[in-house]
Amino acid sequence: MVPVTDAELAAALDTGHLVLLDLWAPWCAPCRQVAPVLVSLANRYAGRVKVVKVDVDQNPRTATQFDARSIPTLVLLHRGTTVRTIVGAQPEPVLAGAIDAALASAH
């Protein structure tokens, strides 16, 4: 899992891997709830999916770029293009299914 800022986002998204972008804030209870799920997914998909975390309070440009009106907002990107956006804390099987579908369509 890679924490990034507005200034670092473009470099973080510049990868051949699928990216799971977590738009979150420290005060957000659902964000804290989904955090261990994201750690688990980062380990499960290591080498295939890059998990990137952006604190929307500290990085409003990224929040605006991805139209994050509610958090957590999870954005799956392939080669910088949004594949799917998921709003709200979701259980691991739901997020894993979204990742599996995105990986399947990316090849």
Biopython code that builds the backbone (N, CA, C, O; Angstrom):
import numpy as np
from Bio.PDB.StructureBuilder import StructureBuilder

atoms = [
    (1, "MET", "N", (0.841, -1.173, 0.000)),
    (1, "MET", "CA", (0.000, 0.000, 0.000)),
    (1, "MET", "C", (0.886, 1.236, 0.000)),
    (1, "MET", "O", (1.852, 1.338, 0.755)),
    (2, "VAL", "N", (0.528, 2.163, -0.864)),
    (2, "VAL", "CA", (1.360, 3.339, -1.065)),
    (2, "VAL", "C", (0.552, 4.599, -0.769)),
    (2, "VAL", "O", (-0.395, 4.902, -1.495)),
    (3, "PRO", "N", (0.911, 5.351, 0.301)),
    (3, "PRO", "CA", (0.248, 6.641, 0.509)),
    (3, "PRO", "C", (0.856, 7.675, -0.438)),
    (3, "PRO", "O", (2.078, 7.788, -0.539)),
    (4, "VAL", "N", (-0.004, 8.432, -1.134)),
    (4, "VAL", "CA", (0.504, 9.446, -2.058)),
    (4, "VAL", "C", (-0.239, 10.765, -1.867)),
    (4, "VAL", "O", (-1.315, 10.822, -1.272)),
    (5, "THR", "N", (0.377, 11.819, -2.393)),
    (5, "THR", "CA", (-0.194, 13.163, -2.354)),
    (5, "THR", "C", (-0.672, 13.537, -3.752)),
    (5, "THR", "O", (-0.449, 12.803, -4.715)),
    (6, "ASP", "N", (-1.333, 14.691, -3.850)),
    (6, "ASP", "CA", (-1.742, 15.200, -5.160)),
    (6, "ASP", "C", (-0.554, 15.226, -6.117)),
    (6, "ASP", "O", (-0.668, 14.828, -7.276)),
    (7, "ALA", "N", (0.583, 15.696, -5.620)),
    (7, "ALA", "CA", (1.766, 15.856, -6.461)),
    (7, "ALA", "C", (2.341, 14.517, -6.916)),
    (7, "ALA", "O", (2.975, 14.445, -7.969)),
    (8, "GLU", "N", (2.133, 13.472, -6.146)),
    (8, "GLU", "CA", (2.710, 12.160, -6.458)),
    (8, "GLU", "C", (1.759, 11.237, -7.216)),
    (8, "GLU", "O", (2.164, 10.164, -7.664)),
    (9, "LEU", "N", (0.508, 11.643, -7.363)),
    (9, "LEU", "CA", (-0.504, 10.744, -7.909)),
    (9, "LEU", "C", (-0.185, 10.261, -9.318)),
    (9, "LEU", "O", (-0.273, 9.063, -9.587)),
    (10, "ALA", "N", (0.180, 11.156, -10.214)),
    (10, "ALA", "CA", (0.434, 10.763, -11.604)),
    (10, "ALA", "C", (1.504, 9.676, -11.669)),
    (10, "ALA", "O", (1.357, 8.705, -12.413)),
    (11, "ALA", "N", (2.570, 9.832, -10.901)),
    (11, "ALA", "CA", (3.634, 8.825, -10.896)),
    (11, "ALA", "C", (3.132, 7.504, -10.323)),
    (11, "ALA", "O", (3.509, 6.435, -10.805)),
    (12, "ALA", "N", (2.282, 7.572, -9.295)),
    (12, "ALA", "CA", (1.754, 6.353, -8.675)),
    (12, "ALA", "C", (0.842, 5.594, -9.635)),
    (12, "ALA", "O", (0.793, 4.364, -9.605)),
    (13, "LEU", "N", (0.125, 6.318, -10.480)),
    (13, "LEU", "CA", (-0.790, 5.679, -11.427)),
    (13, "LEU", "C", (-0.089, 5.210, -12.694)),
    (13, "LEU", "O", (-0.673, 4.466, -13.482)),
    (14, "ASP", "N", (1.153, 5.635, -12.900)),
    (14, "ASP", "CA", (1.911, 5.281, -14.094)),
    (14, "ASP", "C", (2.526, 3.899, -13.909)),
    (14, "ASP", "O", (3.716, 3.767, -13.621)),
    (15, "THR", "N", (1.702, 2.876, -14.078)),
    (15, "THR", "CA", (2.148, 1.505, -13.876)),
    (15, "THR", "C", (1.360, 0.595, -14.807)),
    (15, "THR", "O", (0.254, 0.932, -15.230)),
    (16, "GLY", "N", (1.932, -0.548, -15.120)),
    (16, "GLY", "CA", (1.225, -1.544, -15.919)),
    (16, "GLY", "C", (0.253, -2.354, -15.092)),
    (16, "GLY", "O", (-0.570, -3.091, -15.634)),
    (17, "HIS", "N", (0.343, -2.221, -13.780)),
    (17, "HIS", "CA", (-0.543, -2.965, -12.884)),
    (17, "HIS", "C", (-1.900, -2.273, -12.760)),
    (17, "HIS", "O", (-2.029, -1.074, -13.006)),
    (18, "LEU", "N", (-2.890, -3.044, -12.380)),
    (18, "LEU", "CA", (-4.162, -2.475, -11.997)),
    (18, "LEU", "C", (-3.929, -1.682, -10.709)),
    (18, "LEU", "O", (-3.180, -2.124, -9.837)),
    (19, "VAL", "N", (-4.559, -0.522, -10.586)),
    (19, "VAL", "CA", (-4.409, 0.303, -9.391)),
    (19, "VAL", "C", (-5.752, 0.375, -8.671)),
    (19, "VAL", "O", (-6.789, 0.627, -9.286)),
    (20, "LEU", "N", (-5.716, 0.150, -7.362)),
    (20, "LEU", "CA", (-6.874, 0.370, -6.500)),
    (20, "LEU", "C", (-6.575, 1.628, -5.701)),
    (20, "LEU", "O", (-5.744, 1.621, -4.792)),
    (21, "LEU", "N", (-7.262, 2.709, -6.053)),
    (21, "LEU", "CA", (-7.060, 4.007, -5.414)),
    (21, "LEU", "C", (-8.079, 4.172, -4.300)),
    (21, "LEU", "O", (-9.286, 4.140, -4.539)),
    (22, "ASP", "N", (-7.588, 4.348, -3.084)),
    (22, "ASP", "CA", (-8.436, 4.526, -1.909)),
    (22, "ASP", "C", (-8.447, 5.998, -1.533)),
    (22, "ASP", "O", (-7.439, 6.538, -1.078)),
    (23, "LEU", "N", (-9.593, 6.647, -1.725)),
    (23, "LEU", "CA", (-9.764, 8.039, -1.329)),
    (23, "LEU", "C", (-10.432, 8.024, 0.035)),
    (23, "LEU", "O", (-11.578, 7.594, 0.166)),
    (24, "TRP", "N", (-9.715, 8.494, 1.054)),
    (24, "TRP", "CA", (-10.132, 8.318, 2.441)),
    (24, "TRP", "C", (-9.755, 9.529, 3.276)),
    (24, "TRP", "O", (-9.132, 10.466, 2.777)),
    (25, "ALA", "N", (-10.131, 9.508, 4.547)),
    (25, "ALA", "CA", (-9.719, 10.522, 5.528)),
    (25, "ALA", "C", (-9.615, 9.838, 6.893)),
    (25, "ALA", "O", (-10.353, 8.894, 7.175)),
    (26, "PRO", "N", (-8.694, 10.318, 7.742)),
    (26, "PRO", "CA", (-8.480, 9.680, 9.051)),
    (26, "PRO", "C", (-9.706, 9.698, 9.962)),
    (26, "PRO", "O", (-9.868, 8.798, 10.786)),
    (27, "TRP", "N", (-10.569, 10.701, 9.832)),
    (27, "TRP", "CA", (-11.744, 10.821, 10.700)),
    (27, "TRP", "C", (-12.911, 9.950, 10.249)),
    (27, "TRP", "O", (-13.903, 9.832, 10.968)),
    (28, "CYS", "N", (-12.810, 9.348, 9.089)),
    (28, "CYS", "CA", (-13.908, 8.603, 8.468)),
    (28, "CYS", "C", (-13.962, 7.170, 9.001)),
    (28, "CYS", "O", (-13.074, 6.366, 8.722)),
    (29, "ALA", "N", (-15.010, 6.856, 9.771)),
    (29, "ALA", "CA", (-15.141, 5.509, 10.357)),
    (29, "ALA", "C", (-15.222, 4.410, 9.296)),
    (29, "ALA", "O", (-14.536, 3.398, 9.444)),
    (30, "PRO", "N", (-16.022, 4.551, 8.232)),
    (30, "PRO", "CA", (-16.037, 3.498, 7.200)),
    (30, "PRO", "C", (-14.676, 3.334, 6.513)),
    (30, "PRO", "O", (-14.320, 2.234, 6.090)),
    (31, "CYS", "N", (-13.915, 4.436, 6.406)),
    (31, "CYS", "CA", (-12.573, 4.346, 5.825)),
    (31, "CYS", "C", (-11.672, 3.486, 6.704)),
    (31, "CYS", "O", (-10.916, 2.649, 6.211)),
    (32, "ARG", "N", (-11.765, 3.707, 8.011)),
    (32, "ARG", "CA", (-10.965, 2.905, 8.950)),
    (32, "ARG", "C", (-11.425, 1.446, 8.930)),
    (32, "ARG", "O", (-10.620, 0.531, 9.106)),
    (33, "GLN", "N", (-12.718, 1.239, 8.714)),
    (33, "GLN", "CA", (-13.276, -0.111, 8.664)),
    (33, "GLN", "C", (-12.739, -0.887, 7.456)),
    (33, "GLN", "O", (-12.457, -2.080, 7.565)),
    (34, "VAL", "N", (-12.597, -0.229, 6.324)),
    (34, "VAL", "CA", (-12.159, -0.905, 5.106)),
    (34, "VAL", "C", (-10.628, -1.007, 5.023)),
    (34, "VAL", "O", (-10.115, -1.776, 4.210)),
    (35, "ALA", "N", (-9.905, -0.264, 5.827)),
    (35, "ALA", "CA", (-8.434, -0.253, 5.757)),
    (35, "ALA", "C", (-7.812, -1.648, 5.887)),
    (35, "ALA", "O", (-6.952, -1.989, 5.074)),
    (36, "PRO", "N", (-8.207, -2.483, 6.882)),
    (36, "PRO", "CA", (-7.597, -3.820, 6.960)),
    (36, "PRO", "C", (-7.965, -4.711, 5.770)),
    (36, "PRO", "O", (-7.197, -5.599, 5.398)),
    (37, "VAL", "N", (-9.126, -4.477, 5.181)),
    (37, "VAL", "CA", (-9.512, -5.226, 3.976)),
    (37, "VAL", "C", (-8.562, -4.870, 2.839)),
    (37, "VAL", "O", (-8.145, -5.744, 2.079)),
    (38, "LEU", "N", (-8.221, -3.592, 2.719)),
    (38, "LEU", "CA", (-7.305, -3.155, 1.661)),
    (38, "LEU", "C", (-5.910, -3.733, 1.863)),
    (38, "LEU", "O", (-5.237, -4.083, 0.893)),
    (39, "VAL", "N", (-5.472, -3.835, 3.109)),
    (39, "VAL", "CA", (-4.172, -4.456, 3.402)),
    (39, "VAL", "C", (-4.201, -5.917, 2.958)),
    (39, "VAL", "O", (-3.261, -6.401, 2.328)),
    (40, "SER", "N", (-5.272, -6.604, 3.286)),
    (40, "SER", "CA", (-5.419, -8.001, 2.888)),
    (40, "SER", "C", (-5.411, -8.152, 1.366)),
    (40, "SER", "O", (-4.759, -9.047, 0.827)),
    (41, "LEU", "N", (-6.140, -7.269, 0.680)),
    (41, "LEU", "CA", (-6.177, -7.319, -0.786)),
    (41, "LEU", "C", (-4.820, -6.988, -1.393)),
    (41, "LEU", "O", (-4.420, -7.592, -2.389)),
    (42, "ALA", "N", (-4.110, -6.032, -0.799)),
    (42, "ALA", "CA", (-2.769, -5.681, -1.293)),
    (42, "ALA", "C", (-1.849, -6.899, -1.206)),
    (42, "ALA", "O", (-1.059, -7.149, -2.116)),
    (43, "ASN", "N", (-1.949, -7.651, -0.120)),
    (43, "ASN", "CA", (-1.133, -8.856, 0.029)),
    (43, "ASN", "C", (-1.586, -9.950, -0.934)),
    (43, "ASN", "O", (-0.764, -10.619, -1.560)),
    (44, "ARG", "N", (-2.888, -10.123, -1.044)),
    (44, "ARG", "CA", (-3.464, -11.180, -1.893)),
    (44, "ARG", "C", (-3.131, -10.972, -3.370)),
    (44, "ARG", "O", (-2.889, -11.936, -4.096)),
    (45, "TYR", "N", (-3.118, -9.716, -3.811)),
    (45, "TYR", "CA", (-2.884, -9.414, -5.220)),
    (45, "TYR", "C", (-1.510, -8.790, -5.467)),
    (45, "TYR", "O", (-1.305, -8.104, -6.469)),
    (46, "ALA", "N", (-0.580, -9.028, -4.558)),
    (46, "ALA", "CA", (0.771, -8.465, -4.691)),
    (46, "ALA", "C", (1.358, -8.830, -6.056)),
    (46, "ALA", "O", (1.286, -9.978, -6.496)),
    (47, "GLY", "N", (1.939, -7.827, -6.712)),
    (47, "GLY", "CA", (2.531, -8.044, -8.027)),
    (47, "GLY", "C", (1.544, -7.883, -9.167)),
    (47, "GLY", "O", (1.943, -7.841, -10.331)),
    (48, "ARG", "N", (0.233, -7.791, -8.840)),
    (48, "ARG", "CA", (-0.782, -7.628, -9.883)),
    (48, "ARG", "C", (-1.618, -6.372, -9.689)),
    (48, "ARG", "O", (-2.116, -5.790, -10.653)),
    (49, "VAL", "N", (-1.769, -5.954, -8.421)),
    (49, "VAL", "CA", (-2.573, -4.786, -8.102)),
    (49, "VAL", "C", (-1.776, -3.889, -7.153)),
    (49, "VAL", "O", (-1.218, -4.352, -6.159)),
    (50, "LYS", "N", (-1.738, -2.614, -7.476)),
    (50, "LYS", "CA", (-1.075, -1.624, -6.630)),
    (50, "LYS", "C", (-2.154, -0.858, -5.873)),
    (50, "LYS", "O", (-3.033, -0.251, -6.485)),
    (51, "VAL", "N", (-2.088, -0.886, -4.544)),
    (51, "VAL", "CA", (-3.064, -0.168, -3.724)),
    (51, "VAL", "C", (-2.457, 1.178, -3.330)),
    (51, "VAL", "O", (-1.389, 1.238, -2.720)),
    (52, "VAL", "N", (-3.158, 2.258, -3.692)),
    (52, "VAL", "CA", (-2.689, 3.620, -3.462)),
    (52, "VAL", "C", (-3.716, 4.329, -2.576)),
    (52, "VAL", "O", (-4.913, 4.302, -2.859)),
    (53, "LYS", "N", (-3.236, 4.963, -1.503)),
    (53, "LYS", "CA", (-4.117, 5.674, -0.564)),
    (53, "LYS", "C", (-3.876, 7.171, -0.672)),
    (53, "LYS", "O", (-2.735, 7.633, -0.682)),
    (54, "VAL", "N", (-4.984, 7.929, -0.754)),
    (54, "VAL", "CA", (-4.895, 9.382, -0.804)),
    (54, "VAL", "C", (-5.842, 9.958, 0.253)),
    (54, "VAL", "O", (-7.048, 9.717, 0.214)),
    (55, "ASP", "N", (-5.287, 10.716, 1.189)),
    (55, "ASP", "CA", (-6.070, 11.416, 2.214)),
    (55, "ASP", "C", (-6.718, 12.622, 1.540)),
    (55, "ASP", "O", (-6.028, 13.565, 1.152)),
    (56, "VAL", "N", (-8.044, 12.592, 1.403)),
    (56, "VAL", "CA", (-8.735, 13.650, 0.653)),
    (56, "VAL", "C", (-8.684, 15.007, 1.334)),
    (56, "VAL", "O", (-8.774, 16.037, 0.665)),
    (57, "ASP", "N", (-8.541, 15.027, 2.660)),
    (57, "ASP", "CA", (-8.433, 16.308, 3.360)),
    (57, "ASP", "C", (-7.128, 17.015, 3.014)),
    (57, "ASP", "O", (-7.095, 18.238, 2.878)),
    (58, "GLN", "N", (-6.073, 16.253, 2.875)),
    (58, "GLN", "CA", (-4.751, 16.806, 2.577)),
    (58, "GLN", "C", (-4.516, 16.973, 1.073)),
    (58, "GLN", "O", (-3.610, 17.695, 0.657)),
    (59, "ASN", "N", (-5.342, 16.299, 0.261)),
    (59, "ASN", "CA", (-5.123, 16.273, -1.192)),
    (59, "ASN", "C", (-6.439, 16.490, -1.946)),
    (59, "ASN", "O", (-6.939, 15.579, -2.605)),
    (60, "PRO", "N", (-6.990, 17.693, -1.847)),
    (60, "PRO", "CA", (-8.305, 17.948, -2.441)),
    (60, "PRO", "C", (-8.334, 17.861, -3.969)),
    (60, "PRO", "O", (-9.384, 17.585, -4.549)),
    (61, "ARG", "N", (-7.207, 18.090, -4.618)),
    (61, "ARG", "CA", (-7.175, 18.030, -6.079)),
    (61, "ARG", "C", (-7.513, 16.617, -6.569)),
    (61, "ARG", "O", (-8.251, 16.449, -7.540)),
    (62, "THR", "N", (-6.965, 15.603, -5.886)),
    (62, "THR", "CA", (-7.248, 14.217, -6.273)),
    (62, "THR", "C", (-8.704, 13.876, -5.995)),
    (62, "THR", "O", (-9.350, 13.202, -6.798)),
    (63, "ALA", "N", (-9.223, 14.336, -4.863)),
    (63, "ALA", "CA", (-10.639, 14.091, -4.541)),
    (63, "ALA", "C", (-11.537, 14.683, -5.620)),
    (63, "ALA", "O", (-12.515, 14.055, -6.027)),
    (64, "THR", "N", (-11.214, 15.879, -6.083)),
    (64, "THR", "CA", (-11.995, 16.524, -7.140)),
    (64, "THR", "C", (-11.843, 15.785, -8.464)),
    (64, "THR", "O", (-12.822, 15.583, -9.182)),
    (65, "GLN", "N", (-10.632, 15.388, -8.781)),
    (65, "GLN", "CA", (-10.355, 14.685, -10.039)),
    (65, "GLN", "C", (-11.211, 13.426, -10.176)),
    (65, "GLN", "O", (-11.691, 13.104, -11.263)),
    (66, "PHE", "N", (-11.396, 12.716, -9.051)),
    (66, "PHE", "CA", (-12.157, 11.464, -9.088)),
    (66, "PHE", "C", (-13.577, 11.630, -8.549)),
    (66, "PHE", "O", (-14.257, 10.643, -8.268)),
    (67, "ASP", "N", (-14.020, 12.875, -8.406)),
    (67, "ASP", "CA", (-15.393, 13.191, -8.006)),
    (67, "ASP", "C", (-15.797, 12.444, -6.733)),
    (67, "ASP", "O", (-16.887, 11.878, -6.654)),
    (68, "ALA", "N", (-14.906, 12.450, -5.742)),
    (68, "ALA", "CA", (-15.156, 11.750, -4.477)),
    (68, "ALA", "C", (-16.019, 12.617, -3.582)),
    (68, "ALA", "O", (-15.515, 13.455, -2.834)),
    (69, "ARG", "N", (-17.319, 12.408, -3.663)),
    (69, "ARG", "CA", (-18.258, 13.176, -2.849)),
    (69, "ARG", "C", (-18.516, 12.506, -1.511)),
    (69, "ARG", "O", (-18.870, 13.170, -0.537)),
    (70, "SER", "N", (-18.341, 11.201, -1.462)),
    (70, "SER", "CA", (-18.452, 10.430, -0.225)),
    (70, "SER", "C", (-17.201, 9.583, -0.108)),
    (70, "SER", "O", (-16.608, 9.190, -1.112)),
    (71, "ILE", "N", (-16.806, 9.308, 1.109)),
    (71, "ILE", "CA", (-15.639, 8.451, 1.307)),
    (71, "ILE", "C", (-16.010, 7.308, 2.246)),
    (71, "ILE", "O", (-16.896, 7.464, 3.086)),
    (72, "PRO", "N", (-15.356, 6.181, 2.118)),
    (72, "PRO", "CA", (-14.304, 5.927, 1.137)),
    (72, "PRO", "C", (-14.858, 5.805, -0.280)),
    (72, "PRO", "O", (-15.947, 5.275, -0.501)),
    (73, "THR", "N", (-14.081, 6.308, -1.223)),
    (73, "THR", "CA", (-14.315, 6.056, -2.636)),
    (73, "THR", "C", (-13.127, 5.245, -3.117)),
    (73, "THR", "O", (-11.977, 5.659, -2.974)),
    (74, "LEU", "N", (-13.414, 4.096, -3.684)),
    (74, "LEU", "CA", (-12.372, 3.206, -4.197)),
    (74, "LEU", "C", (-12.473, 3.201, -5.717)),
    (74, "LEU", "O", (-13.535, 2.929, -6.278)),
    (75, "VAL", "N", (-11.371, 3.499, -6.369)),
    (75, "VAL", "CA", (-11.352, 3.606, -7.822)),
    (75, "VAL", "C", (-10.370, 2.571, -8.368)),
    (75, "VAL", "O", (-9.196, 2.554, -7.996)),
    (76, "LEU", "N", (-10.866, 1.715, -9.249)),
    (76, "LEU", "CA", (-9.991, 0.774, -9.949)),
    (76, "LEU", "C", (-9.583, 1.415, -11.261)),
    (76, "LEU", "O", (-10.432, 1.851, -12.039)),
    (77, "LEU", "N", (-8.272, 1.472, -11.509)),
    (77, "LEU", "CA", (-7.749, 2.081, -12.725)),
    (77, "LEU", "C", (-6.817, 1.117, -13.431)),
    (77, "LEU", "O", (-6.043, 0.397, -12.800)),
    (78, "HIS", "N", (-6.907, 1.116, -14.764)),
    (78, "HIS", "CA", (-5.969, 0.348, -15.576)),
    (78, "HIS", "C", (-5.327, 1.306, -16.563)),
    (78, "HIS", "O", (-6.007, 1.926, -17.380)),
    (79, "ARG", "N", (-4.018, 1.418, -16.476)),
    (79, "ARG", "CA", (-3.249, 2.349, -17.318)),
    (79, "ARG", "C", (-3.808, 3.774, -17.237)),
    (79, "ARG", "O", (-3.899, 4.486, -18.237)),
    (80, "GLY", "N", (-4.180, 4.165, -16.005)),
    (80, "GLY", "CA", (-4.633, 5.522, -15.748)),
    (80, "GLY", "C", (-6.096, 5.789, -16.059)),
    (80, "GLY", "O", (-6.587, 6.890, -15.808)),
    (81, "THR", "N", (-6.799, 4.807, -16.598)),
    (81, "THR", "CA", (-8.204, 4.968, -16.949)),
    (81, "THR", "C", (-9.080, 4.276, -15.910)),
    (81, "THR", "O", (-8.814, 3.134, -15.532)),
    (82, "THR", "N", (-10.120, 4.960, -15.448)),
    (82, "THR", "CA", (-11.020, 4.386, -14.457)),
    (82, "THR", "C", (-11.789, 3.224, -15.057)),
    (82, "THR", "O", (-12.421, 3.352, -16.106)),
    (83, "VAL", "N", (-11.726, 2.081, -14.373)),
    (83, "VAL", "CA", (-12.433, 0.880, -14.778)),
    (83, "VAL", "C", (-13.735, 0.753, -13.988)),
    (83, "VAL", "O", (-14.774, 0.371, -14.527)),
    (84, "ARG", "N", (-13.652, 1.082, -12.699)),
    (84, "ARG", "CA", (-14.824, 0.967, -11.823)),
    (84, "ARG", "C", (-14.617, 1.853, -10.603)),
    (84, "ARG", "O", (-13.493, 2.016, -10.129)),
    (85, "THR", "N", (-15.703, 2.421, -10.100)),
    (85, "THR", "CA", (-15.677, 3.207, -8.876)),
    (85, "THR", "C", (-16.652, 2.577, -7.892)),
    (85, "THR", "O", (-17.793, 2.272, -8.238)),
    (86, "ILE", "N", (-16.188, 2.387, -6.662)),
    (86, "ILE", "CA", (-16.999, 1.798, -5.600)),
    (86, "ILE", "C", (-17.030, 2.793, -4.449)),
    (86, "ILE", "O", (-15.984, 3.189, -3.935)),
    (87, "VAL", "N", (-18.234, 3.199, -4.046)),
    (87, "VAL", "CA", (-18.380, 4.167, -2.966)),
    (87, "VAL", "C", (-18.865, 3.440, -1.723)),
    (87, "VAL", "O", (-19.824, 2.669, -1.768)),
    (88, "GLY", "N", (-18.186, 3.698, -0.612)),
    (88, "GLY", "CA", (-18.572, 3.096, 0.659)),
    (88, "GLY", "C", (-17.747, 1.870, 0.983)),
    (88, "GLY", "O", (-17.173, 1.229, 0.102)),
    (89, "ALA", "N", (-17.701, 1.558, 2.270)),
    (89, "ALA", "CA", (-16.957, 0.377, 2.726)),
    (89, "ALA", "C", (-17.675, -0.878, 2.246)),
    (89, "ALA", "O", (-18.884, -1.021, 2.430)),
    (90, "GLN", "N", (-16.932, -1.772, 1.638)),
    (90, "GLN", "CA", (-17.481, -3.027, 1.137)),
    (90, "GLN", "C", (-16.701, -4.188, 1.739)),
    (90, "GLN", "O", (-15.526, -4.034, 2.072)),
    (91, "PRO", "N", (-17.339, -5.349, 1.884)),
    (91, "PRO", "CA", (-16.616, -6.510, 2.406)),
    (91, "PRO", "C", (-15.589, -7.013, 1.390)),
    (91, "PRO", "O", (-15.693, -6.754, 0.191)),
    (92, "GLU", "N", (-14.609, -7.728, 1.898)),
    (92, "GLU", "CA", (-13.512, -8.208, 1.046)),
    (92, "GLU", "C", (-13.991, -8.999, -0.176)),
    (92, "GLU", "O", (-13.459, -8.778, -1.264)),
    (93, "PRO", "N", (-14.970, -9.910, -0.054)),
    (93, "PRO", "CA", (-15.390, -10.654, -1.253)),
    (93, "PRO", "C", (-15.922, -9.751, -2.372)),
    (93, "PRO", "O", (-15.710, -10.040, -3.550)),
    (94, "VAL", "N", (-16.602, -8.675, -2.020)),
    (94, "VAL", "CA", (-17.121, -7.747, -3.027)),
    (94, "VAL", "C", (-15.961, -7.046, -3.739)),
    (94, "VAL", "O", (-15.945, -6.946, -4.966)),
    (95, "LEU", "N", (-14.996, -6.563, -2.959)),
    (95, "LEU", "CA", (-13.852, -5.866, -3.549)),
    (95, "LEU", "C", (-12.981, -6.828, -4.357)),
    (95, "LEU", "O", (-12.486, -6.468, -5.425)),
    (96, "ALA", "N", (-12.791, -8.041, -3.857)),
    (96, "ALA", "CA", (-12.004, -9.042, -4.593)),
    (96, "ALA", "C", (-12.679, -9.378, -5.921)),
    (96, "ALA", "O", (-12.007, -9.551, -6.937)),
    (97, "GLY", "N", (-14.010, -9.468, -5.909)),
    (97, "GLY", "CA", (-14.735, -9.735, -7.151)),
    (97, "GLY", "C", (-14.549, -8.619, -8.159)),
    (97, "GLY", "O", (-14.382, -8.879, -9.351)),
    (98, "ALA", "N", (-14.576, -7.379, -7.694)),
    (98, "ALA", "CA", (-14.368, -6.238, -8.583)),
    (98, "ALA", "C", (-12.943, -6.251, -9.146)),
    (98, "ALA", "O", (-12.734, -5.960, -10.323)),
    (99, "ILE", "N", (-11.980, -6.586, -8.311)),
    (99, "ILE", "CA", (-10.584, -6.670, -8.763)),
    (99, "ILE", "C", (-10.419, -7.790, -9.773)),
    (99, "ILE", "O", (-9.784, -7.603, -10.810)),
    (100, "ASP", "N", (-10.988, -8.959, -9.477)),
    (100, "ASP", "CA", (-10.890, -10.099, -10.404)),
    (100, "ASP", "C", (-11.487, -9.748, -11.762)),
    (100, "ASP", "O", (-10.907, -10.068, -12.800)),
    (101, "ALA", "N", (-12.650, -9.087, -11.758)),
    (101, "ALA", "CA", (-13.295, -8.697, -13.020)),
    (101, "ALA", "C", (-12.422, -7.699, -13.786)),
    (101, "ALA", "O", (-12.274, -7.799, -15.003)),
    (102, "ALA", "N", (-11.849, -6.739, -13.063)),
    (102, "ALA", "CA", (-10.993, -5.744, -13.720)),
    (102, "ALA", "C", (-9.729, -6.388, -14.271)),
    (102, "ALA", "O", (-9.278, -6.042, -15.363)),
    (103, "LEU", "N", (-9.156, -7.321, -13.521)),
    (103, "LEU", "CA", (-7.964, -8.028, -14.025)),
    (103, "LEU", "C", (-8.288, -8.843, -15.268)),
    (103, "LEU", "O", (-7.502, -8.870, -16.216)),
    (104, "ALA", "N", (-9.427, -9.497, -15.270)),
    (104, "ALA", "CA", (-9.834, -10.323, -16.413)),
    (104, "ALA", "C", (-10.043, -9.468, -17.664)),
    (104, "ALA", "O", (-9.675, -9.872, -18.767)),
    (105, "SER", "N", (-10.633, -8.285, -17.486)),
    (105, "SER", "CA", (-10.898, -7.440, -18.649)),
    (105, "SER", "C", (-9.661, -6.673, -19.086)),
    (105, "SER", "O", (-9.627, -6.145, -20.198)),
    (106, "ALA", "N", (-8.651, -6.602, -18.241)),
    (106, "ALA", "CA", (-7.430, -5.859, -18.575)),
    (106, "ALA", "C", (-6.522, -6.658, -19.498)),
    (106, "ALA", "O", (-5.609, -6.101, -20.108)),
    (107, "HIS", "N", (-6.762, -7.936, -19.601)),
    (107, "HIS", "CA", (-5.868, -8.771, -20.432)),
    (107, "HIS", "C", (-6.471, -9.106, -21.766)),
    (107, "HIS", "O", (-5.845, -9.796, -22.571)),
]
sb = StructureBuilder()
sb.init_structure("model")
sb.init_model(0)
sb.init_chain("A")
sb.init_seg("    ")
for serial, (resi, resn, name, xyz) in enumerate(atoms, 1):
    if name == "N":
        sb.init_residue(resn, " ", resi, " ")
    sb.init_atom(name, np.array(xyz, "f"), 0.0, 1.0, " ", f" {name:<3s}", serial, name[0])
structure = sb.get_structure()
